[in-house]
């Protein structure tokens, strides 16, 4: 499975590295490009996507882990954002801890505009949990999407 990971902050870097170490093809992108390059330094197999378009078009699943509701909305729905390149049936997994009502509204918008499906998956366990693969992932989405995602979530969590 090819993974596109947006958000190379304290959580996104170790999460993307764990996915890569588990054998997934992982491309990363961050609004601050320098952070993407720093995340890939010394992490064999991680690659930087030059644009969101490149990341989304090259991924089976797009993962987002950013700071707040506005940041999620921006990376998904702004000009050049994820929604502009999402394919019907493609999955977006949002690990960000954001407003539940906004998440539901964005999930509906993504489905209506692109046919892409949203899995809300906020995480708990902090940086240590991200580094050790012991995060608690409180995921919500369609049953078939959760089943498809289990192998890619396994390196990140002991509990989904």
Buried (B, 14 or more C-beta within 10 A) or exposed (E): BBBBBBBBBBBBBBBBBBBBBBEBBBBBBBBEEEBBEBBBEEBEEBBBBEEBBBBBBBBBBBBBBBBEBEBBBEBBBEEEBBBBBBEEEBBBBBBBBBBEEBBEEBBEBBBEEBEBBBBBBBBEBEEEBBBEBBBBBBBBBEEEBBEBBEEBBBBBBEEB
